[in-house]
Amino acid sequence: MKKLILVLGVLATVISCKSVSQKENDLIVVDVFLHEVENDRVKVTVNPGPIASDSLKFYLPKTVPGTYAINDYGQFSSDLVALDYDGNPIDATRQDDNTWVISNSSSFDKLTYYVDDTFDSQGEGGVFSPAGTNFEAGDNFMLNLHAMVGYFENTKETPYKINVHRPSNLAASASLPVINQTDQGSYVTDEFFTDRYFGVIDHPILYTEPDTTSFDIDGMKVLLSIHSPNNVHITEDLKPALEKMVQAQKSFLGEIDNTNVYAILLYLSDMENPDARGFGALEHHTSTSVVLPETMTLEQLEETMTDVVSHEFFHIITPLNIHSREVHYFDYNDPEMSKHLWMYEGVTEYFANLFQINQGLITEEEFYQRMNEKIETSMAFDDTMSFTEMSEHILEDEYKDSYYNVYQKGALIGMALDIRLRELSDGEMGILDLMKTLISKYGKDTPFEDDDLIAEIVALTYPEIQIFFDKHVTGSTPIPYEEYFAKVGVEKTENLSKTGYFLNGRTPFIDVNQDEGTVFFRESYPMNSFFKDLGIQKGDSIKSINGTEYTLQNIRNLISTSMAWEEGEDFKITILRDGKEMTFEGRTAQPYIKKTSLESAEIDSDNPKFRLRQAWLKG
C-alpha cells in the first residue's frame, strides 16, 4: 500500500458544457464548509434533489478502489441530521458505521453532518494517510472526499456539484478544475463538478497557502503542489527531478496517452509535531496524493518521489485502461474484489522500476538489486499461495496481511512474465506490448470478465503462457527466479555485507506499532548478525537499550545514537517476547547481513542471452 498539482480556475475550459448547464434537480449538491471549522470538525451538507421513495439510505464508503482495505470512512462522520423542506428534522437512523436510513424521505430536503479528519484520529482510524484527511483551520486541508462525502442508494451514476467554502488565503490544488469561483466577502466558494460519484472519490483536493508549479510533457500538463509546514521544501526545488521522471515515463509508454492534466499533491508531515504517519501515495486516474516526512533531504525526496509517484502514474495503464467489472462497477459498501492484483499493483510496480533502467535513470546493477530485494522480501510471505486467490479475498483476515506482497512478488510475476514473453518472441514482445494490446481491446470504458483475462492473454500471446499462469499465478508453484535470470545472462552471488545496527542502508530492521507506540524487530526482513547472535528474534519489541526506554516518540534518537556506537562497548537490551520481559547483554560489534546480489554474466554481444537481456531492459 504504496502511497502533483495545482488547482485552477484556468482549467475551467476543460469542463464540459453539460456541467455548466446541468439542472439543479438532476444534481446531488454538496457543500463543504472549510471556513467554519468547529471543534476541529468540518460541516458537510448533501442535497439529493426531489425524492420519490418513502425510505432512503445514505452511505459513506466502507472501502474505495486502490486501498484494498476495509476503512469504514463513515466512522469519521457524526451528528447527522436529515431535514425536510421546512428545515425541520426528520427521522434518520444510523444502521452501521457507514449507513443511515432516512424515513419519510418524500419530504426529505438535505442532510447535514460533521466530519473529523483522519490524521488526528487515534491510529488514523486505520486509514492510510494518503487516503485520509487533515483539517487545520485557516492553514491547510487535505481532502480525500470519500472520507467526507457519501452517496444515496441507486445514485452512484448521478452528477455531483461540490461547493467548497474556504478561507480566502488558501487555494485549491487538484486535477478537477474549479468551474466557478465566488468571493463571498469573508470567504470564497469554489465550485466543482463531476458526472458521477466515482469522480468525487477520484479527485483529492489540497487546500493550502499556494506553492504550485507546472510543466508540460508532450501535451500533458503536470501540476505540482506542496504543503510544507516549515517551508523546508518548495515546488521549484522538486520540479526538475519530477520533470525528468515524467518525461522518461512518457518516453517509455510511447503512444499511451490518457490525460491532458495530471496533478501531484504532496503533503509533508512535520515530524516534530507529527500528524500523518503513514507515508506513501494513493493513485487516482489523473492525480496522486503523496504523504512523506518533511525531514527528508531534497535528494531523498527526489529519489522517493521518483519511485512512489512513478508507480502511481503507471496506474494509467491498469486499472485505468485495463480492469474487470468488479473494478469498473465498484461497490463501495459491499465490494467484490478482482483476482488480478498481480496486474493492477504488481505489473504497475514492475513498470515503476523497469522504466528507470529502460530510460537510463538507474544502472543495470541498481535495477538488479531492486529486483533482488523484492525476492528477499517476498520470501517472508507464503510463496506457495495462489496470487489470484489471495487477490480475490484480500479484504478477508486470512489474506489481508499478504497485501504488501503484491508490491514484491506481484512485481516479480510481472518481471518473469516479461522475460518469458521476450524469450518466446525472440525479443520482439514484452509485457508492455501486452498491456498496450489489452488497452486497445478494452480501454477505460470496457471492463473485462475477471475469469476470462488469463485466457485472453494466452490468446494474444503464446500457449506456453498458460503454463506460466497455471504454475505461478493461479497455482502454488514458486517462481524459479534463477532459471529466469539465466535466460538473460544474469547470475546470483552471495556475500556478507556491513549494515548499521537498525538500518541496512535506508531499509530499517525495526518497525513501529503506531496504535501502541512500541518498536519491534520486523518479521518480514532478515535479522542482522549482531542482534541474531545476541539472541534477539524477529517480532521482539524493544523496551529499553542501555537503560533508556524507547517508543515511537524517541525512535529517531535511538537510530542516531546507534550510529555513534563503537565496537566493544557494553550493551544491554530489554525486550518483550510473547508478553514476557527478557534482557540480553553483550558487547557491540559490527553487524553484517547475508546479502545476495545479481550480476550480468560475462557473455559476448552476439550471445542470444545478451540479445534477450537487451530486449528485456532496453526494448
ABEGO torsion letter per residue (X at the ends): XBXOEBBEAAAAAABBAAAAABBAAABBBBBBBAABBBGGBBBBBBBAEBBABABBBBBBBABBBGAGBBAGAAAABBGBBBBBAAGBBBBBBBABAABBBBBGAAABABBBBBBBBAAABBGGGGBBAAABBBBBBGABBBBBAAAABBBBBGAAABBBBBBBBBBAABBBBBABBBABBBBAGABBBBBBBBABAAAAAABBBBBBBBBBBBBBBGGBBBBBBBBBAAGABBAAAAAAAAAAAAAAAAAAAEABBABABBBBBBBBBBAABBBBABBEBBBBAABBBBBBBAABBAAAAAAAAAAAAAAAAAAAAOAAABBBAAAABBBAABBBBBAAAAAAAAAAAAAAAAAAAAAGABBAAAAAAAAAAAAAAAAABBAABBAAAAAAAAABAAAAAAAAAAABAAAAAAAAAAAAAAAAAGGABBAAAAAAAAAAABEAABBBBAAAAAAAAAAABBAAAAAAAAAAAABABBBBAAAAAAAAGBBBBBBBBBBBAABBEABBABBBBAAAGBBBBBAABBBBAAAAAAGBBBGBBBABBGGBBBBAAAAAAAAAAAAABBBGBBBBBBBBBGGBBBBBBBBBBBBBBBBBBBBBBBBBAABAAAAAAAAAAAX
